[in-house]
């Protein structure tokens, strides 16, 4: 008689979730097209592209805000994808 459920199915499902998270990349671009951010399935920034036009402005605060907003939106998109993957694998 086994009192503790077999952990193998849960372990297999969690491994599938980790693989899915590792495959997720989300990319967002700022409304003006100057900033593009790519994050992984855990929301970590993996690539940041700045259009050369950013060097024509002296408003560093606006640029910083655009970068932060774009990275946050990309992280939100990645989190949505990760949530979908988690729900799919753990049904």
N, C-alpha and C positions, 0 to 999 in steps of 0.2 A: 504494500500500500504506500503510495507516494503522497505525502502531505504538501510538498512544495511543487508548484507547476514547473514543467520543463522550461528552462530559460532559453533554449535554442531558438524557438520561433521569434522571441523578442530580440535576441541578439542578432539574428538574421535581418529582421526589420530595421533595427538601428544601424546596422552596417549599410543597408540600402539607403537609408536617409543620409548617412555621412557621404556616401558616393554621390548622391544627388546634390547635396550641398556643395561638394567639391566641383560639380559640373556647372553650377549656376554662376553666371556673370550678368550683371545688369548695367546698362549704359544709359546715361541721361545727358542731354545737352542744354545749356542755358538758353533762355528765350532769344538772346541776341546772337547765339551761335558761337560765342567766343570761348566757352568753356565746355569741355566734354569730360565726364568722369565715368570710370568703370570700376565697379566693386564686385567682390566675389560673393558667394552664397552666405558668408558670415558678415557681410557688410563692410569688409576691409577694402580700402582703396587699393586697387591694383594698377590703375593707369589714370593719368591726368593729362589732358591735351589742352593747351592754350593756343588759340589762333594767334597768328602774328599781329593781328590788329590790336591785341591787348597792350602792346607796347606803345601804342599811339596815345594812350590816355595816362594822365598823371593821378587819376583818382584810385589810389591803392585800396581805400576802404570799400569802394564799390566793387572792385575786382575781388577782394577777399570775400565779400558778401555773396557775389555770384558763384565763387568756388564753393563756399560752404553750402549754399542752397542747392547747387547741382549735385554735390556729393551726398547730401542728405536725401535728395529725391532718388538718387540711384540706390542708396542703401534701403530706402523704403520699398522700392521696386524689388530689390533682392530679397527683402524680408517677406514680401508677399509671395514670391516664388518659393521661398523656403517653406513657408507655411503650407502652401499647396502640396509641396513634396511630402511634408510631414503627415498631412492628413491622408494623402494617397497611400503612403506606406504603412500607416498605423491603423487603417480601417479594420 
